[in-house]
Structures are given as C-alpha cells and as structure tokens.
C-alpha cells in the first residue's frame, strides 16, 4: 500500500459552487468561459447566469432531484451544470452518442424525470428521432423555451445573487453528489458513477498540486462533458484555477479545432490519442505554437502519435495520463519536466494504491485505488436512490499495472483484456501493440473468442486492408515476441468501431467476432 505525496492539507473540502466563488475571489473577475458564439462570460457573468437559469429549473424540480443534461461542450452546458448546483439539484450527464437503449438505461438507473436540452443542438446533431423516443421515459425541457421566460425580475435577482452568491446559493455538503456519470461501456454495460462534489474539486486540486498551472493560460475543450475527462479537465479544472475554458462541441471537427487552437491561442489541450492523431495530420508545423503541452488520456498513446508531436510540432510535449470515471477521473499523469513516454506518469497527490497479484500474470498486478477523488460508489441496479459503497473505500480498477522505483505507472492491460491460450496468459493490449508496430498508420483492436483446442483464440480487427497473419508472425519472430501473441484470424473492416469519447468500442467488436464465429 502506497501514498506518494499527500494532498495539501490547506485544501479544505469544498462544494463545487463554493469552489467557483472562491476562484473569483482569488483570480478576480476575469473572463473565464467562452465558446464558438464568442460571447465570453466573466466569473460574475457565469454566477449570474447560473443563478437565473438554475432558479427556473428549480421551479420545476425538487431539492436534491437528479436532472438530466443532454448538451454538447458549450457555455450552455457549463451554465446549466452550475445552475443546478446553485439550487441544490444533481446533474446527470447523458451520453447522446451512446444510442437510445443506453440512454434509456441511464435514465432508469439514475431515476431522473427531466432532461434539459436545446433545440439548436438537437437539430444540428440530428437527434430529433432520439428525443422523440426519450419522451416516453422522461420529460424534455427545452432550455431555449426556459430562457424566453427570463424577465426583469429574474435579471435583478441575478444581479443581486452575483454580488452575494453565498447568501443566495442553496447550501450543500461537499460529500453530497456532484454529478452522476456513466462509464464509457468499452467492455460492457455502462455503470452509473456517483461522484461527490469534493471528489471533483479534490481532483482539480490534485492536478494543480502536481503540475503548476498559469491563470493566464487558455484551455480548449472539444471533449464531451458526459465524459469525466471533458467535465473535469475541460471545464472544472480551468475555471477553478483561473484559466479560461473555451468550449467546442465536437472533437470530430479536426480542421476547425486546429484553426481554433491558433485563433484563441490555446495553451492547454486535453484529448484522446485518436483525436490527437487526427488533429495532428491536418495541422501545419506552427498551428500548435501557442500550446504549452498536450495531455492525452482515456486510451493508450501510440508511438506514432508521440513521434508526430515530437517532430512535426517542434518537440511539443505530449503528456500521457491515466484516469477512470470512478476517480473523477485523473489518477496519474506525466509532468512537463518529468515526462516518461510509455508510462502514464506518477500518481497524483493524495492517491493511495495497492497492487494485488493475479494468477497467471507474472508482471505487475491488479490496481486498487483510494483517495479524495475516488467515487462514493455505483448506482444500485435495484434502486436508483441507493449507492453501492466501496469496500473500505477501495476502487478495483480492473487494470493490470506496474509501478517502477521512481513511481512511474505503466498500464499493462485490463484483467478482462487477457486471454488464456494454451494455458498461458496473453495481454490483448500487447497484441494490439504488435499490430501497431507493423502497421502504425492504421487502427487495430484485438478480442478473444472461445477455441476448442487452445481455450481461446485471438481475432484482430483492423482498418488495414492488406493486413495478413504472415506479416505479423514475421515481425514477432524477428523481435522476439511469443508466437501465442500472433492472432490467427484477421477481420478487415472499413472502420474499427469507436465510442463517442474516441475509445475503442470493444463491446461491438466482440459481438462482431462472435457473429462471425457462429456464421
């Protein structure tokens, strides 16, 4: 059991809204939030907008009620999130890319009755049919219509609340829910994660203690706020540390994002390997000149991506990190002055961890975490109002990791991402690495299916149309990789399925492999 660095004891527990108020006091009433509509808000502007919108929503909800938010990264989603907190409601962030079945499951699991969304977003994202389906399980509240009801009295209320926010906000406890999120579903059905207000604020404090952040920096956030990386990294972290948070609605718009980085003079960028690779391919050598460094999380960073950023962008530092929705989400991250590619850096201050051995796996072990950022628990499958607490406060990540003598964490794979072939444990993540070494410009995913002779068989899915087993086997032999790590079956696809967050969709890939086996 280990604790590398304690969290600064001066960082007393705070609620999300009080942390926002404290940030205004510390950094002054500066511009703190902007999106593509180019109508920036100061801290006071954000507070006023949150109070006014939040009061309207409070009129149609009960104290402590969970309220769904179905919006892209924008000033609107930030104002709505803080508006719910100003009046003691609990935001439930809904993943609008996950499909009707998963969204309905999230609605049922969280027990929410109302969903807040916007007509312009629904129209532009072509979600009209989805919203029609959702009306059968929840009430849709159009924020466009709510804003039309804001009158002079509401504006006066907002002015007063902005001057004296602690007198107007509903008092809550740091241990009360800060958000309900759903895990990405990469390896199974999404789970409802309840993060306390202090979990989220603490994670922002941990990152700021680990890496010095300049209040003059600008963070560009194109990641969705239904993903914890987008919510904490792209919204809460910058705002609570005096940095402007520029919100952009989709990470898929590579050309527009590259232009925005240059235009707004972004200092920090948080993204996944998939998106960073896409953006780098359309960017010119000087387009990222304003960036101090880039932080990658949610999936392993490929060697090719490191190479791109090191060569094309004049040695721009790409820092790989590691997190989990259940940890709000950042657990470890490399440091600009202590960057060790191939690892996810060192544990954040305040993180406790232990590594349990796993039968059949000789290197590393199963990582368990405890700390101020680790969730209260999962939503109970039987009762939306119940939370299944963690035994002893420990979260089982399901990840196999190794930590060296300097405290750098290497992610070796997931417990579920190992196959047992001929009695030997084989890391599917390592097999994907083998495929990436042979065909670095393509995307690959490996799953296992039952095999009558050897227990399990590896199946490689790839968008490389000339991929073949012989080439993989040749590379494995010449580099000393075991023969067991070579997939005996290759499925060539136009696109390897991914989730809205950019992570590989292993659920869909496993289903395709099983359908093919049965055919």
VOGU-3710 file (C-alpha; in Angstrom, 3 decimals, decimal comma):
1> xxxxxxxxxx> 0,000/0,000/0,000  1,452/3,369/-1,014  0,866/7,114/-0,872  3,416/9,085/-2,888  2,509/12,674/-1,894  -0,301/13,836/0,423  -2,874/16,346/-0,794  -2,139/19,839/0,504  -3,854/19,980/3,943  -4,747/23,636/3,295
11> xxxxxxxxxx> -7,096/22,469/0,554  -10,128/22,053/2,795  -13,178/20,258/1,459  -15,424/22,466/-0,692  -18,598/22,177/-2,701  -18,499/22,769/-6,445  -20,337/26,088/-6,243  -18,331/27,426/-3,312  -15,126/26,498/-5,170  -16,336/28,664/-8,067
21> xxxxxxxxxx> -16,991/31,576/-5,704  -13,543/31,111/-4,140  -11,930/31,143/-7,600  -13,474/34,558/-8,337  -12,122/35,873/-5,046  -8,655/34,514/-5,809  -8,280/35,412/-9,502  -10,512/38,473/-9,841  -13,495/38,937/-12,108  -11,794/37,900/-15,336
31> xxxxxxxxxx> -13,186/36,271/-18,472  -13,406/32,588/-17,708  -15,718/30,924/-20,219  -16,248/31,159/-23,971  -17,474/29,107/-26,915  -17,836/29,474/-30,660  -20,632/32,064/-30,247  -17,902/34,400/-28,918  -19,859/35,936/-26,037  -17,437/35,313/-23,150
41> xxxxxxxxxx> -18,501/35,246/-19,515  -16,568/36,502/-16,511  -16,776/34,726/-13,166  -19,602/37,099/-12,166  -21,330/36,576/-15,511  -21,190/32,812/-15,011  -22,513/33,112/-11,450  -25,404/35,340/-12,527  -26,343/33,145/-15,473  -26,198/30,024/-13,297
51> xxxxxxxxxx> -28,408/31,570/-10,607  -31,022/32,801/-13,082  -31,261/29,613/-15,150  -30,934/27,446/-12,057  -33,885/29,161/-10,360  -36,064/28,494/-13,404  -35,133/24,808/-13,294  -35,606/24,749/-9,509  -39,222/25,880/-10,022  -39,941/22,630/-11,862
61> xxxxxxxxxx> -37,836/20,233/-9,768  -37,408/19,218/-6,125  -34,383/19,839/-3,854  -31,794/17,100/-4,377  -33,528/15,856/-7,532  -31,389/14,343/-10,269  -31,791/16,217/-13,545  -30,523/15,012/-16,923  -28,327/17,208/-19,121  -28,110/16,351/-22,804
71> xxxxxxxxxx> -25,909/19,049/-24,330  -22,576/19,359/-26,182  -19,499/21,137/-24,814  -20,566/24,791/-24,790  -21,140/27,711/-22,455  -24,716/26,432/-22,180  -23,746/23,118/-20,619  -21,440/24,852/-18,102  -24,108/27,384/-17,070  -26,680/24,587/-16,769
81> xxxxxxxxxx> -24,342/22,433/-14,675  -23,553/25,255/-12,249  -27,205/26,372/-12,294  -28,305/23,013/-10,925  -25,680/23,213/-8,191  -26,648/26,784/-7,266  -30,078/25,463/-6,292  -29,158/22,090/-4,824  -30,012/19,815/-7,759  -27,829/16,959/-9,066
91> xxxxxxxxxx> -26,657/16,937/-12,704  -26,824/13,634/-14,603  -24,704/13,881/-17,758  -26,219/11,866/-20,615  -24,105/10,486/-23,446  -26,010/11,456/-26,590  -23,707/9,278/-28,744  -24,442/6,043/-26,873  -27,775/5,236/-28,553  -31,377/5,037/-27,409
101> xxxxxxxxxx> -31,052/1,810/-25,395  -28,072/3,027/-23,322  -29,614/6,458/-22,685  -32,881/4,893/-21,541  -30,903/2,544/-19,286  -29,108/5,585/-17,807  -32,430/7,365/-17,223  -33,837/4,329/-15,437  -30,671/3,708/-13,422  -30,467/7,325/-12,186
111> xxxxxxxxxx> -34,200/7,769/-11,602  -34,278/11,135/-13,358  -37,583/12,592/-14,537  -36,482/15,573/-16,633  -33,877/16,094/-19,352  -32,510/19,549/-20,171  -31,502/20,088/-23,788  -31,562/22,703/-26,568  -33,400/22,747/-29,910  -30,468/24,095/-31,919
121> xxxxxxxxxx> -28,220/21,292/-30,674  -30,808/18,572/-31,313  -31,412/19,860/-34,844  -27,724/20,248/-35,729  -26,826/16,845/-34,260  -29,846/15,226/-35,984  -31,163/13,839/-32,708  -34,866/14,613/-33,299  -35,881/10,947/-33,515  -33,881/10,119/-30,388
131> xxxxxxxxxx> -35,587/12,903/-28,405  -38,990/11,697/-29,610  -38,141/8,247/-28,234  -36,895/9,671/-24,919  -40,192/11,477/-24,297  -41,647/8,061/-23,450  -39,429/7,779/-20,342  -38,702/11,394/-19,283  -39,938/14,942/-19,717  -37,886/17,002/-22,181
141> xxxxxxxxxx> -37,260/20,562/-21,000  -36,141/22,875/-23,812  -33,714/25,414/-22,428  -34,487/27,687/-25,382  -38,073/28,000/-24,096  -36,922/28,419/-20,489  -34,664/31,341/-21,450  -37,586/33,102/-23,171  -39,355/33,312/-19,791  -36,479/35,227/-18,145
151> xxxxxxxxxx> -37,777/38,708/-17,303  -36,668/41,842/-15,495  -37,304/40,361/-12,053  -35,093/37,381/-12,886  -32,315/39,674/-14,102  -32,460/41,745/-10,911  -32,282/38,517/-8,924  -29,220/37,508/-10,955  -27,514/40,841/-10,301  -28,027/40,529/-6,548
161> xxxxxxxxxx> -27,019/36,849/-6,473  -23,853/37,638/-8,427  -22,883/40,211/-5,787  -23,596/37,966/-2,798  -23,502/34,388/-4,102  -23,055/32,681/-0,741  -26,269/34,277/0,525  -28,260/33,103/-2,478  -26,901/29,625/-3,245  -28,502/26,587/-1,651
171> xxxxxxxxxx> -26,097/25,273/0,966  -24,986/21,716/0,277  -22,317/19,443/1,699  -19,004/18,567/-0,016  -19,935/14,894/0,364  -23,247/15,356/-1,452  -23,483/14,262/-5,121  -21,624/16,456/-7,594  -22,568/14,556/-10,734  -23,858/11,224/-11,964
181> xxxxxxxxxx> -21,862/9,931/-14,939  -21,906/6,669/-16,805  -18,792/4,665/-17,608  -17,944/4,522/-21,294  -19,116/0,966/-21,789  -15,887/-0,061/-23,578  -16,042/-3,529/-22,018  -19,707/-3,974/-21,039  -22,881/-2,193/-19,978  -22,285/1,367/-18,677
191> xxxxxxxxxx> -22,434/1,765/-14,887  -23,801/4,793/-13,044  -20,996/6,502/-11,111  -21,846/8,930/-8,301  -19,027/11,414/-7,717  -19,317/13,704/-4,717  -18,755/17,428/-5,031  -15,479/17,075/-3,154  -14,383/14,205/-5,436  -14,481/16,633/-8,363
201> xxxxxxxxxx> -12,997/19,646/-6,586  -10,296/17,481/-4,994  -9,254/16,116/-8,386  -8,785/19,677/-9,650  -6,685/20,437/-6,560  -4,617/17,269/-7,087  -3,787/18,130/-10,701  -2,889/21,729/-9,770  -0,600/20,498/-6,989  1,066/18,039/-9,395
211> xxxxxxxxxx> 1,566/20,495/-12,298  1,866/24,273/-11,889  -0,961/25,918/-13,862  -0,775/29,527/-15,050  -4,043/31,506/-14,648  -3,225/33,286/-17,914  -3,448/30,032/-19,872  -6,436/29,139/-22,067  -7,790/25,590/-22,175  -9,531/24,443/-25,359
221> xxxxxxxxxx> -12,059/21,724/-24,585  -13,563/19,801/-27,500  -14,269/16,728/-25,328  -17,877/15,989/-24,305  -18,877/16,753/-20,711  -20,727/13,427/-20,452  -17,183/12,038/-20,250  -15,391/12,814/-16,984  -12,215/13,816/-18,837  -14,203/16,568/-20,582
231> xxxxxxxxxx> -16,086/17,667/-17,461  -13,170/17,799/-15,022  -10,278/18,512/-17,391  -12,112/20,753/-19,830  -14,446/22,683/-17,501  -13,823/22,438/-13,756  -10,007/22,349/-13,745  -9,514/25,555/-15,762  -12,344/27,521/-14,155  -11,288/26,654/-10,596
241> xxxxxxxxxx> -7,674/27,577/-11,412  -8,265/30,920/-13,101  -7,831/29,713/-16,684  -10,318/30,497/-19,450  -12,191/27,387/-20,628  -13,036/27,604/-24,340  -15,711/25,028/-25,184  -16,117/23,399/-28,598  -18,980/20,966/-29,349  -17,239/18,065/-31,120
251> xxxxxxxxxx> -13,769/16,504/-31,218  -14,530/15,162/-34,708  -14,057/18,551/-36,417  -10,294/18,283/-36,892  -9,836/21,243/-39,249  -11,948/23,620/-37,140  -10,198/22,586/-33,919  -6,747/23,157/-35,419  -7,848/26,621/-36,594  -9,293/27,397/-33,133
261> xxxxxxxxxx> -6,096/26,400/-31,326  -4,245/29,023/-33,347  -7,057/31,595/-33,236  -7,744/31,581/-29,466  -4,075/30,994/-28,611  -4,891/27,895/-26,609  -2,295/26,941/-24,012  -3,551/23,504/-22,984  -5,333/20,750/-24,842  -6,863/17,607/-23,335
271> xxxxxxxxxx> -7,777/14,766/-25,687  -7,529/11,083/-26,522  -4,865/9,538/-28,737  -7,393/9,014/-31,527  -8,302/12,680/-31,745  -4,761/13,989/-31,206  -3,602/11,873/-34,116  -6,400/13,136/-36,362  -5,764/16,788/-35,488  -2,008/16,471/-35,974
281> xxxxxxxxxx> -2,493/15,157/-39,505  -4,365/18,277/-40,664  -2,251/20,792/-38,704  0,708/22,731/-40,017  4,030/22,845/-38,104  3,181/26,206/-36,481  -0,528/25,667/-35,799  0,159/24,393/-32,270  2,753/27,054/-31,416  0,663/28,536/-28,579
291> xxxxxxxxxx> 0,338/25,206/-26,730  2,401/24,729/-23,573  1,768/20,987/-23,611  -0,900/18,449/-24,548  -2,413/15,883/-22,172  -3,667/12,565/-23,539  -5,861/10,163/-21,624  -8,675/7,588/-21,890  -6,655/5,293/-24,200  -3,028/4,315/-24,772
301> xxxxxxxxxx> -0,928/6,797/-26,735  0,623/5,164/-29,799  4,325/5,591/-30,606  3,294/7,155/-33,904  1,420/9,927/-32,074  4,420/10,700/-29,862  6,588/10,834/-32,960  4,189/13,190/-34,746  4,144/15,691/-31,885  7,898/15,489/-31,286
311> xxxxxxxxxx> 8,872/16,024/-34,914  6,114/17,967/-36,636  5,461/20,437/-33,811  8,977/21,365/-32,701  9,107/18,987/-29,737  5,685/19,897/-28,301  5,350/17,893/-25,090  2,693/15,199/-25,178  1,946/14,027/-21,644  0,138/10,732/-21,242
321> xxxxxxxxxx> -2,087/10,319/-18,198  -4,357/7,709/-16,697  -7,759/8,002/-15,159  -11,123/6,426/-14,516  -14,620/7,852/-14,289  -14,702/6,425/-10,763  -11,713/8,637/-9,818  -13,125/11,911/-11,149  -11,082/10,971/-13,388  -7,330/11,770/-13,131
331> xxxxxxxxxx> -5,213/9,223/-11,234  -1,720/9,723/-12,685  -0,152/11,958/-15,321  3,276/12,759/-16,655  4,818/16,135/-15,797  6,215/18,620/-18,369  9,628/18,338/-16,686  9,336/14,629/-15,859  7,818/13,093/-18,951  8,457/9,397/-19,419
341> xxxxxxxxxx> 6,745/8,126/-22,617  5,481/4,582/-22,300  4,172/5,343/-18,823  1,216/7,401/-17,596  3,396/9,336/-15,172  3,301/9,385/-11,391  0,303/9,161/-9,063  -1,386/12,429/-8,124  -1,029/13,804/-4,587  -3,443/12,159/-2,164
351> xxxxxxxxxx> -3,738/8,901/-4,131  -3,374/5,653/-2,215  -2,868/2,468/-4,168  -2,209/-1,217/-3,797  -1,349/-3,838/-6,394  -2,794/-7,333/-5,914  -1,230/-10,322/-7,687  -3,195/-12,007/-10,483  -2,852/-15,720/-11,213  -1,066/-16,338/-14,496
361> xxxxxxxxxx> 0,274/-12,794/-14,824  3,885/-12,510/-13,742  4,486/-8,807/-14,306  2,518/-6,196/-12,345  -0,841/-6,764/-10,719  -4,397/-5,540/-10,293  -4,600/-1,885/-9,260  -6,854/-0,725/-6,401  -7,248/2,980/-5,600  -8,385/5,095/-2,687
371> xxxxxxxxxx> -8,298/8,868/-2,326  -10,279/12,118/-2,086  -11,216/11,856/-5,771  -12,487/8,265/-5,654  -16,263/7,946/-6,071  -18,890/7,380/-3,430  -19,992/4,270/-5,317  -22,048/2,886/-8,190  -25,774/3,363/-8,529  -27,587/0,267/-7,318
381> xxxxxxxxxx> -29,103/-1,795/-10,121  -32,181/-2,410/-7,924  -32,835/1,081/-6,546  -31,897/4,356/-8,293  -31,665/6,167/-4,959  -29,220/3,675/-3,449  -25,469/3,775/-3,884  -23,340/0,657/-3,553  -20,421/1,821/-1,355  -16,846/0,711/-1,959
391> xxxxxxxxxx> -15,443/-1,846/0,476  -13,002/0,083/2,659  -13,129/2,943/0,157  -11,062/0,942/-2,374  -11,938/1,026/-6,069  -10,968/-2,018/-8,135  -9,812/-0,513/-11,443  -9,587/-3,866/-13,213  -6,291/-2,643/-14,718  -3,032/-4,543/-14,619
401> xxxxxxxxxx> -0,234/-2,094/-13,858  3,389/-1,985/-12,856  4,960/0,867/-10,861  8,733/1,362/-11,012  11,072/2,563/-8,266  10,549/6,223/-9,302  6,773/5,889/-9,057  6,022/5,870/-12,800  2,952/3,831/-13,662  2,855/1,538/-16,701
411> xxxxxxxxxx> -0,531/0,206/-17,800  -0,078/-3,382/-18,967  -3,723/-4,114/-19,764  -7,064/-4,872/-18,184  -7,925/-8,051/-16,346  -10,683/-8,555/-18,918  -8,161/-7,835/-21,683  -6,151/-11,007/-21,166  -6,750/-14,271/-22,978  -5,698/-17,704/-21,791
421> xxxxxxxxxx> -4,188/-19,554/-24,756  -2,718/-22,986/-24,244  -2,534/-22,278/-20,520  -0,601/-19,000/-20,990  -1,979/-15,526/-20,213  -1,680/-13,185/-23,230  -2,294/-9,440/-22,999  -4,672/-8,293/-25,748  -3,300/-4,769/-25,308  0,212/-6,065/-26,044
431> xxxxxxxxxx> -1,092/-7,837/-29,158  -2,612/-4,554/-30,347  0,792/-3,000/-29,798  2,334/-5,669/-32,012  -0,143/-4,832/-34,815  0,545/-1,110/-34,369  4,274/-1,725/-34,677  3,741/-3,469/-38,027  1,117/-1,044/-39,370  1,498/2,211/-37,381
441> xxxxxxxxxx> -0,794/4,258/-39,633  -3,827/2,040/-39,033  -6,204/1,408/-36,148  -6,337/-2,047/-34,575  -8,352/-3,855/-31,895  -7,949/-7,400/-30,591  -10,558/-9,587/-28,887  -10,597/-13,259/-27,979  -13,188/-15,927/-28,740  -13,515/-19,494/-27,414
451> xxxxxxxxxx> -11,359/-22,124/-29,122  -11,853/-25,864/-28,659  -8,149/-26,667/-28,984  -6,357/-23,921/-27,023  -9,079/-22,417/-24,855  -9,197/-19,031/-26,596  -8,264/-17,605/-29,974  -7,175/-14,042/-30,855  -9,028/-12,052/-33,510  -7,503/-8,856/-34,893
461> xxxxxxxxxx> -9,830/-6,177/-36,253  -8,032/-3,647/-38,433  -8,737/-0,957/-41,000  -5,551/-2,027/-42,843  -6,906/-3,725/-45,981  -3,740/-5,700/-46,752  -3,106/-6,929/-43,201  -2,145/-10,597/-43,042  -1,094/-13,113/-40,404  2,220/-13,894/-42,120
471> xxxxxxxxxx> 3,449/-10,300/-41,763  2,549/-10,282/-38,062  4,252/-13,623/-37,485  7,396/-12,429/-39,275  7,590/-9,290/-37,110  7,000/-11,321/-33,938  9,829/-13,761/-34,797  12,324/-11,016/-35,634  11,552/-9,072/-32,443  11,352/-11,981/-30,025
481> xxxxxxxxxx> 7,588/-11,758/-29,440  5,920/-15,062/-28,493  4,048/-16,951/-31,203  0,992/-17,010/-28,926  0,718/-13,226/-29,340  0,091/-13,523/-33,087  -3,636/-13,503/-33,962  -4,576/-16,417/-36,190  -7,589/-14,591/-37,598  -7,791/-11,068/-39,072
491> xxxxxxxxxx> -11,037/-9,188/-39,732  -10,514/-6,284/-42,138  -13,082/-3,511/-41,643  -13,635/-0,071/-43,148  -13,540/1,469/-39,666  -12,749/-0,020/-36,262  -15,794/0,830/-34,075  -15,219/3,593/-31,511  -17,349/5,229/-28,827  -18,284/8,912/-28,783
501> xxxxxxxxxx> -15,325/9,516/-26,481  -12,894/8,158/-29,071  -12,179/4,950/-27,147  -12,336/1,610/-28,917  -15,804/0,033/-28,696  -14,850/-3,476/-27,595  -18,466/-4,459/-26,924  -19,385/-4,002/-30,598  -16,137/-5,618/-31,762  -16,659/-8,664/-29,528
511> xxxxxxxxx> -20,196/-9,009/-30,882  -18,897/-8,901/-34,490  -16,298/-11,569/-33,693  -18,900/-13,848/-32,125  -21,319/-13,376/-35,045  -18,533/-14,249/-37,486  -17,617/-17,364/-35,475  -21,227/-18,532/-35,443  -21,682/-17,937/-39,187
//
